[in-house]
Amino acid sequence: MLEARRAALDAVADYASSAADTVELDQTRVGRLSRMDAIQSQAMARETLRRRQLELTRIEAALKRIDSGEYGLCLRCDEAIAPARLRFDPAVLVCVECAATAPMVTA
């Protein structure tokens, strides 16, 4: 699941990065409202790119935990993470109990 998700994220990376390119502010070619719309689209594309990169980082960390034999163990309490939780999010770092009692851990 992790490798399939990583491949899917990589497949859309080129398109997403071009959508986040700088908006041209040439008033002779594009009207003010069109520029505002383009700037808003650019901001949304940049946030999507940031979130995609964060997910890729989480996936890479999970793959490293698989290689080291630590996958499926909570990083806080070292107990097993429920299989249903791992199916829902294979890159999850902590068990439900630890997630409910403390701020989120990032990879």
C-alpha positions as CSV (number, residue, x, y, z in Angstrom):
1,M,0.0,0.0,0.0
2,L,2.8,2.4,0.9
3,E,4.7,1.9,-2.3
4,A,1.5,2.2,-4.4
5,R,0.6,5.5,-2.7
6,R,4.2,6.8,-3.2
7,A,4.0,5.9,-6.9
8,A,0.7,7.7,-7.2
9,L,2.1,10.8,-5.5
10,D,5.1,10.8,-7.7
11,A,3.0,10.5,-10.8
12,V,1.2,13.8,-10.2
13,A,4.3,15.7,-9.0
14,D,5.2,17.2,-12.3
15,Y,1.7,18.6,-12.9
16,A,1.4,19.9,-9.4
17,S,4.7,21.7,-9.5
18,S,3.9,23.6,-12.7
19,A,0.6,24.7,-11.1
20,A,2.5,26.3,-8.3
21,D,4.7,28.4,-10.6
22,T,4.9,32.1,-10.1
23,V,1.9,34.1,-11.5
24,E,2.8,36.6,-14.2
25,L,1.6,40.1,-13.4
26,D,1.4,41.5,-16.9
27,Q,-1.6,43.8,-16.9
28,T,-1.7,44.0,-20.7
29,R,-2.3,40.2,-21.0
30,V,-4.5,39.3,-18.0
31,G,-7.1,41.3,-16.1
32,R,-7.0,42.0,-12.4
33,L,-9.7,39.4,-11.5
34,S,-8.0,36.7,-13.6
35,R,-4.7,37.5,-11.8
36,M,-6.4,37.3,-8.4
37,D,-7.8,33.9,-9.4
38,A,-4.4,32.7,-10.7
39,I,-2.8,33.8,-7.4
40,Q,-5.4,31.9,-5.4
41,S,-4.9,28.8,-7.6
42,Q,-1.2,29.1,-7.1
43,A,-1.5,29.3,-3.3
44,M,-3.8,26.2,-3.3
45,A,-1.3,24.4,-5.6
46,R,1.6,25.2,-3.3
47,E,-0.3,24.0,-0.2
48,T,-1.2,20.8,-2.1
49,L,2.5,20.4,-3.0
50,R,3.5,20.9,0.7
51,R,0.9,18.3,1.8
52,R,2.1,15.8,-0.9
53,Q,5.7,16.2,0.3
54,L,4.7,15.6,3.9
55,E,2.8,12.5,2.9
56,L,5.9,11.3,0.9
57,T,8.1,11.9,4.0
58,R,5.7,9.9,6.1
59,I,5.7,7.0,3.6
60,E,9.5,7.0,3.4
61,A,9.7,6.8,7.2
62,A,7.2,4.0,7.3
63,L,9.2,2.0,4.7
64,K,12.3,2.5,6.8
65,R,10.5,1.2,9.8
66,I,9.5,-1.9,7.8
67,D,13.1,-2.4,6.8
68,S,14.3,-2.1,10.5
69,G,11.5,-4.3,11.9
70,E,9.9,-1.5,13.8
71,Y,6.8,-1.0,11.6
72,G,3.5,-1.3,13.5
73,L,5.0,-0.3,16.8
74,C,3.9,2.9,18.5
75,L,6.7,5.5,18.7
76,R,5.5,6.7,22.1
77,C,4.6,3.6,24.1
78,D,6.3,0.9,21.9
79,E,3.0,-1.2,21.9
80,A,1.6,-2.7,18.7
81,I,-0.6,-0.4,16.6
82,A,-4.0,-1.9,15.8
83,P,-4.0,-3.5,12.3
84,A,-7.2,-1.6,11.4
85,R,-5.4,1.7,12.2
86,L,-2.5,0.6,9.9
87,R,-4.9,-0.4,7.1
88,F,-6.6,3.1,7.4
89,D,-3.2,4.9,7.4
90,P,-0.2,2.7,6.8
91,A,2.2,5.5,7.7
92,V,0.7,6.1,11.1
93,L,3.3,6.6,13.9
94,V,1.3,6.1,17.1
95,C,-1.4,3.9,18.5
96,V,-4.9,5.3,19.1
97,E,-4.3,5.8,22.9
98,C,-1.2,7.8,22.4
99,A,-2.7,9.8,19.6
100,A,-5.6,10.8,21.8
101,T,-3.4,11.8,24.8
102,A,-0.7,13.9,23.1
103,P,0.0,16.2,20.2
104,M,0.6,14.6,16.8
105,V,4.1,13.1,16.1
106,T,5.6,13.8,12.7
107,A,8.1,11.6,10.8
